[in-house]
């Protein structure tokens, strides 16, 4: 059982026989063969509801009761902060892609960590191609790295800047736009200041953690 952000609505998943359905405010939605685990989401303003449902061996996203296109798998379902937009990862064959506002983006070997900017106008996510990871922002591919700290992808409060942690050789750097920090043994907790002018993160160097501003 889940409450909407405003506390006025409730939703839960229910199984009857071999079929599953979502029950929103007491009203039953269409039945499906399965539901994605922890996939039922209200929009921030509580007006929209979306979830991942299974039909046979395929999966689809149902938004406000309307089923979308079927795929081999789906993940990272999110709404934008203004509740007007929606995005999720989808698998087609052996490839993954991000679907933003029902529009398919470029295919990759894997996608993860989808983020909307605070103003809801920009989208970023991690993408893997031939064993290398990059961050895609507004459809533009960033530099390729050995790994990306998916949870570290962050926009500044004014939505103009973005940063993330990336593995370069055996060390880690913080990437902001096209600029890299010096290399460290590890980086974490990347945060922008409320006015978006400053960036701070924790970095491990010679066995000690330091704060970099």
Phi and psi restraints in degrees (value plus and minus 20) as a CYANA .aco file:
   2 UNK   PHI    -150.5  -110.5
   2 UNK   PSI     117.4   157.4
   3 UNK   PHI    -111.2   -71.2
   3 UNK   PSI     131.1   171.1
   4 UNK   PHI     -91.0   -51.0
   4 UNK   PSI     140.4   180.4
   5 UNK   PHI     -75.0   -35.0
   5 UNK   PSI     -53.8   -13.8
   6 UNK   PHI    -105.3   -65.3
   6 UNK   PSI     -20.9    19.1
   7 UNK   PHI      56.4    96.4
   7 UNK   PSI     -14.6    25.4
   8 UNK   PHI    -117.5   -77.5
   8 UNK   PSI     -33.0     7.0
   9 UNK   PHI    -145.8  -105.8
   9 UNK   PSI     134.9   174.9
  10 UNK   PHI    -151.1  -111.1
  10 UNK   PSI     131.8   171.8
  11 UNK   PHI    -167.0  -127.0
  11 UNK   PSI     126.7   166.7
  12 UNK   PHI    -174.9  -134.9
  12 UNK   PSI     142.6   182.6
  13 UNK   PHI    -118.9   -78.9
  13 UNK   PSI     119.5   159.5
  14 UNK   PHI    -156.5  -116.5
  14 UNK   PSI     121.4   161.4
  15 UNK   PHI    -131.9   -91.9
  15 UNK   PSI     111.3   151.3
  16 UNK   PHI    -151.4  -111.4
  16 UNK   PSI      92.3   132.3
  17 UNK   PHI      49.0    89.0
  17 UNK   PSI    -144.9  -104.9
  18 UNK   PHI    -123.5   -83.5
  18 UNK   PSI     -11.7    28.3
  19 UNK   PHI    -132.3   -92.3
  19 UNK   PSI     130.3   170.3
  20 UNK   PHI    -135.5   -95.5
  20 UNK   PSI     130.2   170.2
  21 UNK   PHI    -169.8  -129.8
  21 UNK   PSI     139.8   179.8
  22 UNK   PHI    -119.7   -79.7
  22 UNK   PSI     115.2   155.2
  23 UNK   PHI    -133.3   -93.3
  23 UNK   PSI      92.5   132.5
  24 UNK   PHI    -130.0   -90.0
  24 UNK   PSI      99.3   139.3
  25 UNK   PHI      31.7    71.7
  25 UNK   PSI      16.9    56.9
  26 UNK   PHI      66.8   106.8
  26 UNK   PSI     -29.2    10.8
  27 UNK   PHI    -117.8   -77.8
  27 UNK   PSI     108.3   148.3
  28 UNK   PHI    -100.4   -60.4
  28 UNK   PSI     114.3   154.3
  29 UNK   PHI    -108.8   -68.8
  29 UNK   PSI    -199.8  -159.8
  30 UNK   PHI     -80.4   -40.4
  30 UNK   PSI     127.0   167.0
  31 UNK   PHI    -105.3   -65.3
  31 UNK   PSI     127.9   167.9
  32 UNK   PHI    -155.8  -115.8
  32 UNK   PSI     148.5   188.5
  33 UNK   PHI     -93.8   -53.8
  33 UNK   PSI     -40.0     0.0
  34 UNK   PHI    -192.8  -152.8
  34 UNK   PSI     148.6   188.6
  35 UNK   PHI    -149.5  -109.5
  35 UNK   PSI     124.9   164.9
  36 UNK   PHI     -87.5   -47.5
  36 UNK   PSI     119.9   159.9
  37 UNK   PHI     -85.5   -45.5
  37 UNK   PSI     109.9   149.9
  38 UNK   PHI      33.6    73.6
  38 UNK   PSI      15.9    55.9
  39 UNK   PHI    -124.5   -84.5
  39 UNK   PSI     -19.2    20.8
  40 UNK   PHI    -108.3   -68.3
  40 UNK   PSI     101.1   141.1
  41 UNK   PHI    -153.9  -113.9
  41 UNK   PSI     112.3   152.3
  42 UNK   PHI    -105.5   -65.5
  42 UNK   PSI     131.2   171.2
  43 UNK   PHI     -92.4   -52.4
  43 UNK   PSI     139.4   179.4
  44 UNK   PHI     -75.3   -35.3
  44 UNK   PSI     -52.3   -12.3
  45 UNK   PHI    -111.2   -71.2
  45 UNK   PSI     -13.6    26.4
  46 UNK   PHI      51.2    91.2
  46 UNK   PSI     -16.6    23.4
  47 UNK   PHI    -104.9   -64.9
  47 UNK   PSI     -39.6     0.4
  48 UNK   PHI    -143.8  -103.8
  48 UNK   PSI     130.5   170.5
  49 UNK   PHI    -154.3  -114.3
  49 UNK   PSI     116.2   156.2
  50 UNK   PHI    -158.7  -118.7
  50 UNK   PSI     130.3   170.3
  51 UNK   PHI    -175.0  -135.0
  51 UNK   PSI     144.2   184.2
  52 UNK   PHI    -120.1   -80.1
  52 UNK   PSI     108.8   148.8
  53 UNK   PHI    -146.7  -106.7
  53 UNK   PSI     133.7   173.7
  54 UNK   PHI    -127.5   -87.5
  54 UNK   PSI     113.8   153.8
  55 UNK   PHI    -146.8  -106.8
  55 UNK   PSI      86.5   126.5
  56 UNK   PHI      45.4    85.4
  56 UNK   PSI    -142.2  -102.2
  57 UNK   PHI    -118.7   -78.7
  57 UNK   PSI     -19.4    20.6
  58 UNK   PHI    -124.7   -84.7
  58 UNK   PSI     145.8   185.8
  59 UNK   PHI    -148.0  -108.0
  59 UNK   PSI     132.1   172.1
  60 UNK   PHI    -168.5  -128.5
  60 UNK   PSI     141.6   181.6
  61 UNK   PHI    -121.5   -81.5
  61 UNK   PSI     109.4   149.4
  62 UNK   PHI    -125.5   -85.5
  62 UNK   PSI      99.7   139.7
  63 UNK   PHI    -137.8   -97.8
  63 UNK   PSI      99.3   139.3
  64 UNK   PHI      31.8    71.8
  64 UNK   PSI      19.8    59.8
  65 UNK   PHI      64.3   104.3
  65 UNK   PSI     -25.2    14.8
  66 UNK   PHI    -121.2   -81.2
  66 UNK   PSI      96.7   136.7
  67 UNK   PHI     -93.7   -53.7
  67 UNK   PSI     122.1   162.1
  68 UNK   PHI    -116.5   -76.5
  68 UNK   PSI    -182.4  -142.4
  69 UNK   PHI     -92.3   -52.3
  69 UNK   PSI     126.3   166.3
  70 UNK   PHI    -107.6   -67.6
  70 UNK   PSI     125.1   165.1
  71 UNK   PHI    -157.6  -117.6
  71 UNK   PSI     151.6   191.6
  72 UNK   PHI     -94.3   -54.3
  72 UNK   PSI     -39.3     0.7
  73 UNK   PHI    -193.6  -153.6
  73 UNK   PSI     139.1   179.1
  74 UNK   PHI    -165.6  -125.6
  74 UNK   PSI     133.1   173.1
  75 UNK   PHI    -176.9  -136.9
  75 UNK   PSI     154.1   194.1
  76 UNK   PHI      37.2    77.2
  76 UNK   PSI      16.3    56.3
  77 UNK   PHI     -87.0   -47.0
  77 UNK   PSI     103.5   143.5
  78 UNK   PHI    -164.2  -124.2
  78 UNK   PSI     135.3   175.3
  79 UNK   PHI    -122.8   -82.8
  79 UNK   PSI     135.4   175.4
  80 UNK   PHI     -94.8   -54.8
  80 UNK   PSI     140.2   180.2
  81 UNK   PHI     -76.8   -36.8
  81 UNK   PSI     -51.4   -11.4
  82 UNK   PHI    -107.9   -67.9
  82 UNK   PSI     -17.2    22.8
  83 UNK   PHI      51.1    91.1
  83 UNK   PSI     -17.7    22.3
  84 UNK   PHI    -108.7   -68.7
  84 UNK   PSI     -39.3     0.7
  85 UNK   PHI    -142.0  -102.0
  85 UNK   PSI     140.3   180.3
  86 UNK   PHI    -165.2  -125.2
  86 UNK   PSI     126.1   166.1
  87 UNK   PHI    -165.9  -125.9
  87 UNK   PSI     133.6   173.6
  88 UNK   PHI    -182.7  -142.7
  88 UNK   PSI     140.9   180.9
  89 UNK   PHI    -110.9   -70.9
  89 UNK   PSI     124.9   164.9
  90 UNK   PHI    -160.0  -120.0
  90 UNK   PSI     122.7   162.7
  91 UNK   PHI    -124.7   -84.7
  91 UNK   PSI     110.5   150.5
  92 UNK   PHI    -145.2  -105.2
  92 UNK   PSI      90.3   130.3
  93 UNK   PHI      45.7    85.7
  93 UNK   PSI    -144.8  -104.8
  94 UNK   PHI    -118.5   -78.5
  94 UNK   PSI     -17.6    22.4
  95 UNK   PHI    -128.0   -88.0
  95 UNK   PSI     135.0   175.0
  96 UNK   PHI    -139.1   -99.1
  96 UNK   PSI     131.3   171.3
  97 UNK   PHI    -167.2  -127.2
  97 UNK   PSI     142.9   182.9
  98 UNK   PHI    -122.0   -82.0
  98 UNK   PSI     114.4   154.4
  99 UNK   PHI    -127.0   -87.0
  99 UNK   PSI      97.5   137.5
 100 UNK   PHI    -137.0   -97.0
 100 UNK   PSI      99.9   139.9
 101 UNK   PHI      31.9    71.9
 101 UNK   PSI      23.1    63.1
 102 UNK   PHI      51.5    91.5
 102 UNK   PSI     -13.2    26.8
 103 UNK   PHI    -125.6   -85.6
 103 UNK   PSI     107.6   147.6
 104 UNK   PHI     -97.9   -57.9
 104 UNK   PSI     116.5   156.5
 105 UNK   PHI    -118.2   -78.2
 105 UNK   PSI    -190.8  -150.8
 106 UNK   PHI     -85.6   -45.6
 106 UNK   PSI     129.4   169.4
 107 UNK   PHI    -106.3   -66.3
 107 UNK   PSI     124.1   164.1
 108 UNK   PHI    -160.0  -120.0
 108 UNK   PSI     153.8   193.8
 109 UNK   PHI     -90.6   -50.6
 109 UNK   PSI     -47.0    -7.0
 110 UNK   PHI    -183.6  -143.6
 110 UNK   PSI     126.1   166.1
 111 UNK   PHI    -151.4  -111.4
 111 UNK   PSI     129.1   169.1
 112 UNK   PHI    -184.5  -144.5
 112 UNK   PSI     140.4   180.4
 113 UNK   PHI      50.1    90.1
 113 UNK   PSI      23.2    63.2
 114 UNK   PHI     -86.5   -46.5
 114 UNK   PSI     114.8   154.8
 115 UNK   PHI    -154.9  -114.9
 115 UNK   PSI     117.9   157.9
 116 UNK   PHI    -116.7   -76.7
 116 UNK   PSI     127.1   167.1
 117 UNK   PHI     -91.8   -51.8
 117 UNK   PSI     141.1   181.1
 118 UNK   PHI     -76.3   -36.3
 118 UNK   PSI     -51.5   -11.5
 119 UNK   PHI    -106.6   -66.6
 119 UNK   PSI     -17.8    22.2
 120 UNK   PHI      51.0    91.0
 120 UNK   PSI     -15.4    24.6
 121 UNK   PHI    -110.2   -70.2
 121 UNK   PSI     -41.1    -1.1
 122 UNK   PHI    -138.0   -98.0
 122 UNK   PSI     134.1   174.1
 123 UNK   PHI    -154.1  -114.1
 123 UNK   PSI     116.2   156.2
 124 UNK   PHI    -152.0  -112.0
 124 UNK   PSI     129.7   169.7
 125 UNK   PHI    -182.3  -142.3
 125 UNK   PSI     139.9   179.9
 126 UNK   PHI    -107.4   -67.4
 126 UNK   PSI     122.9   162.9
 127 UNK   PHI    -158.8  -118.8
 127 UNK   PSI     118.7   158.7
 128 UNK   PHI    -131.1   -91.1
 128 UNK   PSI     114.8   154.8
 129 UNK   PHI    -160.8  -120.8
 129 UNK   PSI      99.8   139.8
 130 UNK   PHI      33.2    73.2
 130 UNK   PSI      23.8    63.8
 131 UNK   PHI      62.1   102.1
 131 UNK   PSI     -21.9    18.1
 132 UNK   PHI    -133.4   -93.4
 132 UNK   PSI     124.5   164.5
 133 UNK   PHI    -127.5   -87.5
 133 UNK   PSI     130.2   170.2
 134 UNK   PHI    -165.8  -125.8
 134 UNK   PSI     144.2   184.2
 135 UNK   PHI    -127.9   -87.9
 135 UNK   PSI     107.6   147.6
 136 UNK   PHI    -121.9   -81.9
 136 UNK   PSI     101.7   141.7
 137 UNK   PHI    -145.0  -105.0
 137 UNK   PSI     102.3   142.3
 138 UNK   PHI      32.7    72.7
 138 UNK   PSI      22.6    62.6
 139 UNK   PHI      52.1    92.1
 139 UNK   PSI     -20.5    19.5
 140 UNK   PHI    -115.0   -75.0
 140 UNK   PSI     106.2   146.2
 141 UNK   PHI    -100.6   -60.6
 141 UNK   PSI     112.8   152.8
 142 UNK   PHI    -105.6   -65.6
 142 UNK   PSI    -194.7  -154.7
 143 UNK   PHI     -86.6   -46.6
 143 UNK   PSI     127.2   167.2
 144 UNK   PHI    -104.0   -64.0
 144 UNK   PSI     122.0   162.0
 145 UNK   PHI    -156.1  -116.1
 145 UNK   PSI     147.4   187.4
 146 UNK   PHI     -87.5   -47.5
 146 UNK   PSI     -50.5   -10.5
 147 UNK   PHI    -180.9  -140.9
 147 UNK   PSI     138.6   178.6
 148 UNK   PHI    -147.6  -107.6
 148 UNK   PSI     117.1   157.1
 149 UNK   PHI     -99.2   -59.2
 149 UNK   PSI      74.2   114.2
 150 UNK   PHI     -75.3   -35.3
 150 UNK   PSI     -62.7   -22.7
 151 UNK   PHI     -88.8   -48.8
 151 UNK   PSI     -31.2     8.8
 152 UNK   PHI    -110.6   -70.6
 152 UNK   PSI     -28.8    11.2
 153 UNK   PHI     -83.2   -43.2
 153 UNK   PSI     101.9   141.9
 154 UNK   PHI    -164.5  -124.5
 154 UNK   PSI     119.0   159.0
 155 UNK   PHI    -115.1   -75.1
 155 UNK   PSI     132.4   172.4
 156 UNK   PHI     -92.5   -52.5
 156 UNK   PSI     138.4   178.4
 157 UNK   PHI     -76.3   -36.3
 157 UNK   PSI     -50.6   -10.6
 158 UNK   PHI    -106.8   -66.8
 158 UNK   PSI     -18.3    21.7
 159 UNK   PHI      51.5    91.5
 159 UNK   PSI     -15.8    24.2
 160 UNK   PHI    -105.9   -65.9
 160 UNK   PSI     -49.0    -9.0
 161 UNK   PHI    -136.7   -96.7
 161 UNK   PSI     137.8   177.8
 162 UNK   PHI    -169.4  -129.4
 162 UNK   PSI     135.1   175.1
 163 UNK   PHI    -169.3  -129.3
 163 UNK   PSI     142.6   182.6
 164 UNK   PHI    -185.6  -145.6
 164 UNK   PSI     143.5   183.5
 165 UNK   PHI    -114.6   -74.6
 165 UNK   PSI     117.0   157.0
 166 UNK   PHI    -157.6  -117.6
 166 UNK   PSI     126.2   166.2
 167 UNK   PHI    -112.0   -72.0
 167 UNK   PSI     103.3   143.3
 168 UNK   PHI    -142.0  -102.0
 168 UNK   PSI      93.7   133.7
 169 UNK   PHI      40.1    80.1
 169 UNK   PSI    -141.6  -101.6
 170 UNK   PHI    -124.6   -84.6
 170 UNK   PSI     -13.1    26.9
 171 UNK   PHI    -141.0  -101.0
 171 UNK   PSI     157.3   197.3
 172 UNK   PHI    -141.9  -101.9
 172 UNK   PSI     125.4   165.4
 173 UNK   PHI    -149.7  -109.7
 173 UNK   PSI     138.5   178.5
 174 UNK   PHI    -120.7   -80.7
 174 UNK   PSI     105.1   145.1
 175 UNK   PHI    -125.4   -85.4
 175 UNK   PSI     106.0   146.0
 176 UNK   PHI    -145.2  -105.2
 176 UNK   PSI      93.6   133.6
 177 UNK   PHI      45.0    85.0
 177 UNK   PSI    -139.3   -99.3
 178 UNK   PHI    -128.2   -88.2
 178 UNK   PSI      -8.9    31.1
 179 UNK   PHI    -124.3   -84.3
 179 UNK   PSI     121.4   161.4
 180 UNK   PHI    -131.0   -91.0
 180 UNK   PSI     124.6   164.6
 181 UNK   PHI     -97.9   -57.9
 181 UNK   PSI     158.8   198.8
 182 UNK   PHI     -87.2   -47.2
 182 UNK   PSI     143.7   183.7
 183 UNK   PHI    -104.4   -64.4
 183 UNK   PSI     123.1   163.1
 184 UNK   PHI    -152.5  -112.5
 184 UNK   PSI     148.7   188.7
 185 UNK   PHI     -93.0   -53.0
 185 UNK   PSI     -45.2    -5.2
 186 UNK   PHI    -185.6  -145.6
 186 UNK   PSI     134.9   174.9
 187 UNK   PHI    -157.9  -117.9
 187 UNK   PSI     130.1   170.1
 188 UNK   PHI    -182.1  -142.1
 188 UNK   PSI     152.5   192.5
 189 UNK   PHI      35.3    75.3
 189 UNK   PSI      33.3    73.3
 190 UNK   PHI     -99.9   -59.9
 190 UNK   PSI     103.4   143.4
 191 UNK   PHI    -161.2  -121.2
 191 UNK   PSI     121.1   161.1
 192 UNK   PHI    -115.5   -75.5
 192 UNK   PSI     132.8   172.8
 193 UNK   PHI     -92.1   -52.1
 193 UNK   PSI     138.9   178.9
 194 UNK   PHI     -77.6   -37.6
 194 UNK   PSI     -49.2    -9.2
 195 UNK   PHI    -108.9   -68.9
 195 UNK   PSI     -16.9    23.1
 196 UNK   PHI      49.3    89.3
 196 UNK   PSI     -13.7    26.3
 197 UNK   PHI    -109.1   -69.1
 197 UNK   PSI     -38.8     1.2
 198 UNK   PHI    -146.9  -106.9
 198 UNK   PSI     131.8   171.8
 199 UNK   PHI    -146.0  -106.0
 199 UNK   PSI     116.2   156.2
 200 UNK   PHI    -155.7  -115.7
 200 UNK   PSI     125.9   165.9
 201 UNK   PHI    -177.5  -137.5
 201 UNK   PSI     143.7   183.7
 202 UNK   PHI    -117.1   -77.1
 202 UNK   PSI     120.5   160.5
 203 UNK   PHI    -158.8  -118.8
 203 UNK   PSI     120.7   160.7
 204 UNK   PHI    -118.8   -78.8
 204 UNK   PSI     106.1   146.1
 205 UNK   PHI    -162.8  -122.8
 205 UNK   PSI     102.0   142.0
 206 UNK   PHI      34.9    74.9
 206 UNK   PSI      19.5    59.5
 207 UNK   PHI      60.2   100.2
 207 UNK   PSI     -17.1    22.9
 208 UNK   PHI    -141.5  -101.5
 208 UNK   PSI     123.4   163.4
 209 UNK   PHI    -112.0   -72.0
 209 UNK   PSI     115.3   155.3
 210 UNK   PHI    -146.1  -106.1
 210 UNK   PSI     137.5   177.5
 211 UNK   PHI    -120.6   -80.6
 211 UNK   PSI     107.0   147.0
 212 UNK   PHI    -130.2   -90.2
 212 UNK   PSI     104.6   144.6
